[in-house]
Amino acid sequence: MDLVRVNAAMVLGRPPRADIDAGRAFQELGFDSLTAVDTRNRLKTTTGLTLSPTLIFDYPTPTVLAEHLDTRLAVSTDQPDLLVRFNE
């Protein structure tokens, strides 16, 4: 949750620890298509996940987005490293 809120605050030009209401829709917080892509790019860089440019429209609140990212990160860390076989 903090990852999403800190990045949302930075994109909106607020201090990183600004109080971003996790239950409010990104559009209500002031996001538009440009800030949506900027947020996606920041989260993509931070998490290493491939994320859609429409991410904050698909997951419209910080809470919903954080849950989605948690799920994706859990799945990506549960996958076996298939290259391990070739390195042995």
LOROMI-406086 format. One line per 5 residues: number of its first residue (from 0); for each residue z, y, x of N, C-alpha, C, O, CB. Coordinates in nm, 3 decimals. Atoms other than C-alpha are relative to their C-alpha. Glycine has a CB too. Layout:
<rs>
NUM) Z:Y:X:Z:Y:X:Z:Y:X:Z:Y:X:Z:Y:X  ...
</rs>
This chain:
<rs>
0) 0.000:-0.119:0.082:0.000:0.000:0.000:0.000:0.126:0.087:-0.072:0.221:0.059:0.120:-0.001:-0.094  -0.007:-0.117:-0.086:0.089:0.242:0.280:-0.134:0.030:0.064:-0.172:0.146:0.079:0.106:-0.020:0.108  0.132:-0.018:-0.062:-0.249:0.186:0.445:-0.092:0.078:-0.094:-0.160:0.171:-0.050:-0.062:-0.137:0.036  0.086:-0.066:0.098:-0.431:0.292:0.129:0.048:0.144:-0.025:-0.033:0.236:-0.027:-0.002:-0.079:-0.133  -0.053:-0.133:0.029:-0.201:0.587:0.057:-0.018:0.097:0.117:-0.053:0.213:0.096:0.147:-0.009:-0.036
5) 0.015:-0.087:-0.117:-0.210:0.725:0.413:-0.146:0.040:0.017:-0.176:0.157:0.043:0.051:-0.071:0.128  0.141:-0.033:-0.014:-0.589:0.703:0.429:-0.049:0.090:-0.112:-0.131:0.179:-0.090:-0.084:-0.127:0.003  0.036:-0.087:0.112:-0.624:0.859:0.085:0.046:0.142:0.026:-0.027:0.238:0.001:0.060:-0.052:-0.132  -0.053:-0.134:-0.029:-0.404:1.150:0.189:-0.083:0.068:0.108:-0.115:0.186:0.096:0.147:-0.009:0.045  0.078:-0.059:-0.109:-0.601:1.205:0.510:-0.137:0.046:-0.048:-0.182:0.155:-0.012:-0.016:-0.101:0.114
10) 0.132:-0.035:0.051:-0.936:1.204:0.330:0.007:0.124:-0.090:-0.085:0.205:-0.092:-0.060:-0.118:-0.077  -0.017:-0.116:0.088:-0.803:1.457:0.079:0.051:0.123:0.074:0.069:0.229:0.013:0.096:-0.035:-0.112  -0.045:-0.114:-0.078:-0.684:1.681:0.362:0.148:0.029:-0.014:0.193:0.140:0.013:-0.076:0.120:-0.038  -0.145:-0.014:0.014:-0.315:1.624:0.292:0.068:-0.062:0.121:0.007:-0.141:0.193:0.050:-0.065:-0.133  -0.073:0.066:-0.110:-0.050:1.530:0.545:0.003:-0.152:-0.024:0.008:-0.196:-0.138:0.145:0.056:0.012
15) 0.004:0.146:0.014:-0.054:1.153:0.615:0.113:-0.058:-0.086:0.095:-0.163:-0.148:0.005:-0.063:0.136  -0.112:0.051:0.080:0.282:1.108:0.445:0.011:0.073:-0.134:0.117:0.072:-0.197:0.131:0.015:0.077  -0.001:-0.069:0.130:0.185:1.311:0.138:0.026:-0.102:-0.111:-0.009:-0.219:-0.099:-0.135:0.074:-0.025  -0.032:0.088:0.111:0.303:1.168:-0.190:-0.125:-0.023:-0.084:-0.162:0.061:-0.166:0.114:0.059:-0.087  0.116:0.039:0.079:-0.002:0.992:-0.331:0.050:-0.097:-0.107:0.103:-0.203:-0.075:-0.113:-0.066:0.090
20) -0.045:0.084:0.112:0.075:0.849:-0.675:-0.086:-0.125:-0.007:-0.204:-0.117:-0.041:-0.005:0.079:-0.135  0.073:0.126:-0.010:-0.026:0.485:-0.639:-0.054:-0.048:-0.134:-0.143:-0.134:-0.139:0.088:-0.106:0.059  0.045:0.042:0.132:-0.073:0.448:-1.014:-0.109:0.086:-0.059:-0.168:0.050:-0.162:0.116:-0.002:-0.092  0.105:-0.091:0.052:-0.316:0.737:-1.063:-0.136:-0.043:0.050:-0.148:-0.094:0.162:0.028:0.146:0.040  0.137:0.033:-0.040:-0.690:0.683:-1.053:-0.043:0.091:0.115:-0.005:0.208:0.121:-0.098:0.014:-0.120
25) 0.051:-0.079:-0.113:-0.863:0.798:-0.736:-0.071:0.126:-0.048:-0.055:0.233:0.011:-0.095:-0.084:0.087  0.071:-0.118:0.052:-1.083:1.030:-0.943:0.098:0.107:-0.047:0.071:0.226:-0.031:-0.093:-0.040:-0.114  -0.102:-0.095:0.043:-0.771:1.193:-1.091:0.066:0.067:0.120:0.114:0.180:0.111:0.106:-0.069:-0.087  -0.060:-0.055:-0.122:-0.642:1.244:-0.736:-0.095:0.098:0.071:-0.054:0.168:0.164:0.038:-0.113:0.096  0.095:-0.094:-0.058:-0.958:1.442:-0.652:-0.112:-0.063:0.079:-0.185:0.007:0.149:0.072:0.093:0.086
30) 0.105:0.068:-0.074:-1.192:1.180:-0.508:-0.135:0.017:-0.068:-0.145:0.021:-0.190:0.032:-0.148:0.015  0.138:0.000:0.047:-1.569:1.208:-0.539:-0.075:-0.103:0.084:-0.013:-0.178:0.159:-0.065:0.144:0.012  0.075:0.104:-0.071:-1.850:0.996:-0.396:0.010:0.014:0.151:0.013:-0.087:0.222:-0.146:0.004:-0.042  -0.010:-0.021:-0.145:-1.825:1.152:-0.049:0.136:-0.045:0.054:0.142:-0.113:0.156:-0.024:0.148:0.033  -0.133:0.041:-0.046:-1.448:1.104:-0.017:0.021:-0.150:-0.022:0.098:-0.213:0.050:0.109:0.080:-0.074
35) -0.009:0.144:0.022:-1.488:0.753:-0.161:-0.059:-0.076:0.119:0.000:-0.173:0.166:-0.074:-0.040:-0.129  0.064:0.066:-0.115:-1.726:0.655:0.120:0.083:0.022:0.126:0.097:-0.069:0.208:-0.144:0.053:0.020  -0.085:-0.028:-0.117:-1.503:0.823:0.380:0.122:-0.092:0.000:0.160:-0.145:0.104:0.044:0.148:0.001  -0.117:0.089:0.012:-1.203:0.625:0.251:-0.040:-0.143:0.031:0.029:-0.213:0.105:0.062:0.009:-0.140  0.048:0.135:-0.027:-1.403:0.303:0.253:-0.023:-0.021:0.150:0.017:-0.123:0.205:-0.131:-0.028:-0.077
40) 0.026:0.012:-0.143:-1.514:0.368:0.612:0.129:-0.011:0.080:0.139:-0.091:0.173:-0.081:0.120:0.049  -0.129:0.006:-0.070:-1.158:0.430:0.726:0.068:-0.136:-0.019:0.119:-0.196:0.076:0.094:0.111:-0.050  -0.063:0.129:0.029:-1.028:0.116:0.555:-0.078:-0.114:0.065:-0.018:-0.212:0.111:0.009:-0.022:-0.152  0.084:0.102:-0.065:-1.321:-0.088:0.689:0.032:-0.007:0.149:0.046:-0.116:0.205:-0.150:0.031:-0.022  -0.033:-0.005:-0.142:-1.243:0.024:1.043:0.139:-0.056:0.026:0.159:-0.132:0.122:-0.010:0.144:0.052
45) -0.139:0.045:-0.018:-0.872:-0.041:1.004:0.017:-0.149:-0.024:0.089:-0.215:0.051:0.091:0.077:-0.092  -0.021:0.140:0.038:-0.898:-0.383:0.838:-0.099:-0.097:0.063:-0.070:-0.215:0.077:-0.006:-0.013:-0.148  0.105:0.087:-0.051:-1.219:-0.516:0.989:-0.076:-0.074:-0.110:-0.158:-0.160:-0.081:0.060:-0.100:0.095  0.068:0.065:0.114:-1.335:-0.620:0.641:-0.130:0.072:-0.032:-0.145:0.191:-0.005:0.092:-0.001:-0.123  0.121:-0.061:0.055:-1.679:-0.560:0.497:0.036:0.047:-0.140:0.077:-0.032:-0.225:-0.122:-0.101:-0.002
50) -0.041:-0.059:0.127:-1.618:-0.324:0.206:-0.115:0.076:-0.064:-0.196:0.138:0.006:0.121:0.093:0.019  0.105:-0.066:0.076:-1.846:-0.187:-0.064:0.017:0.152:0.001:0.130:0.201:0.000:-0.002:-0.052:-0.144  -0.010:-0.146:0.011:-1.931:0.186:-0.071:0.061:0.045:-0.132:0.109:0.158:-0.143:-0.138:0.062:0.016  -0.057:-0.034:0.132:-1.814:0.180:-0.435:0.143:-0.051:-0.014:0.194:-0.064:-0.126:-0.088:-0.058:-0.112  -0.132:0.062:-0.003:-1.475:0.039:-0.335:0.100:0.067:-0.093:0.164:-0.001:-0.174:0.053:0.002:0.139
55) -0.104:-0.063:0.081:-1.255:0.302:-0.500:-0.039:0.016:-0.147:0.045:0.048:-0.231:0.034:0.136:0.057  0.040:0.001:0.139:-1.461:0.294:-0.817:0.018:-0.141:-0.058:0.044:-0.158:-0.177:-0.148:0.048:-0.015  -0.021:0.139:0.042:-1.436:-0.087:-0.831:0.149:-0.031:-0.014:0.189:-0.111:-0.099:-0.064:-0.095:0.102  -0.147:0.018:-0.001:-1.059:-0.073:-0.760:0.059:0.139:-0.014:0.091:0.202:0.086:0.052:-0.073:0.133  -0.017:-0.142:0.027:-0.968:0.258:-0.925:0.134:0.066:0.032:0.144:0.189:0.023:-0.026:0.021:-0.138
60) -0.127:-0.063:-0.037:-0.605:0.310:-0.818:0.043:-0.053:0.137:0.001:-0.162:0.176:0.111:-0.027:-0.108  -0.051:0.050:-0.128:-0.429:0.281:-0.481:0.070:-0.135:-0.013:0.059:-0.219:0.076:0.095:0.100:0.060  -0.068:0.128:0.019:-0.219:-0.005:-0.622:-0.100:-0.114:-0.013:-0.085:-0.217:0.054:0.089:0.006:-0.125  0.101:0.105:0.021:-0.519:-0.207:-0.739:-0.079:-0.024:0.129:-0.107:-0.139:0.164:-0.097:0.039:-0.115  0.073:0.014:-0.126:-0.705:-0.139:-0.414:0.084:-0.071:0.106:0.034:-0.157:0.177:-0.044:0.137:0.051
65) -0.089:0.065:-0.098:-0.406:-0.239:-0.200:0.013:-0.149:-0.030:0.015:-0.230:0.062:0.139:0.068:0.000  -0.007:0.141:0.037:-0.375:-0.566:-0.393:-0.128:-0.073:0.039:-0.123:-0.186:0.089:0.025:-0.016:-0.152  0.128:0.059:-0.038:-0.745:-0.634:-0.339:-0.007:-0.020:0.152:-0.048:-0.127:0.199:-0.117:0.090:-0.047  0.004:0.011:-0.147:-0.718:-0.564:0.035:0.097:-0.107:0.049:0.064:-0.183:0.140:0.033:0.135:0.064  -0.097:0.104:-0.037:-0.406:-0.782:0.063:-0.060:-0.139:-0.020:-0.046:-0.227:0.065:0.130:0.015:-0.082
70) 0.061:0.129:0.030:-0.594:-1.069:-0.101:-0.110:-0.031:0.101:-0.117:-0.142:0.154:-0.057:0.000:-0.142  0.109:0.021:-0.095:-0.899:-1.024:0.121:0.052:-0.029:0.140:0.000:-0.115:0.210:-0.092:0.122:0.004  -0.057:0.022:-0.134:-0.687:-1.003:0.436:0.067:-0.136:0.009:0.059:-0.201:0.113:0.101:0.111:0.034  -0.064:0.132:0.000:-0.490:-1.314:0.339:-0.104:-0.110:0.010:-0.084:-0.208:0.082:0.086:-0.019:-0.127  0.108:0.099:-0.005:-0.812:-1.509:0.283:-0.063:-0.004:0.138:-0.090:-0.111:0.191:-0.107:0.031:-0.106
75) 0.066:-0.003:-0.131:-0.964:-1.393:0.612:0.090:-0.058:0.109:0.038:-0.112:0.207:-0.039:0.144:0.036  -0.089:0.057:-0.103:-0.654:-1.498:0.811:0.025:-0.148:-0.024:0.069:-0.218:0.067:0.132:0.076:0.002  -0.018:0.143:0.029:-0.638:-1.837:0.637:-0.121:-0.083:0.040:-0.112:-0.206:0.046:0.028:-0.019:-0.149  0.121:0.072:-0.037:-0.991:-1.929:0.743:0.013:-0.054:0.142:0.058:0.018:0.231:-0.123:0.090:-0.012  -0.006:0.054:-0.135:-1.011:-2.161:1.042:-0.102:0.068:0.091:-0.208:0.111:0.045:-0.022:-0.151:-0.001
80) 0.091:-0.056:-0.098:-1.173:-2.028:1.357:-0.097:-0.110:0.040:-0.063:-0.199:0.117:0.077:0.057:0.125  0.098:0.105:-0.022:-1.489:-2.237:1.366:-0.050:-0.004:0.145:-0.104:-0.106:0.187:-0.116:0.019:-0.093  0.044:-0.002:-0.138:-1.567:-2.132:1.723:0.095:-0.074:0.093:0.060:-0.104:0.207:-0.016:0.142:0.047  -0.097:0.070:-0.084:-1.254:-2.307:1.852:-0.058:-0.133:0.046:-0.036:-0.173:0.161:0.131:-0.021:-0.076  0.059:0.129:-0.036:-1.443:-2.638:1.847:-0.093:0.012:0.121:-0.095:-0.076:0.208:-0.078:-0.056:-0.119
85) 0.098:-0.017:-0.106:-1.708:-2.502:2.079:0.065:0.042:0.132:0.007:0.023:0.239:-0.105:0.102:-0.041  -0.070:-0.045:-0.121:-1.456:-2.360:2.324:0.082:-0.110:0.065:0.133:-0.092:0.176:0.089:0.116:-0.032  -0.081:0.109:-0.056:-1.281:-2.693:2.378:-0.078:-0.087:0.094:-0.025:-0.183:0.149:0.057:-0.085:-0.111
</rs>
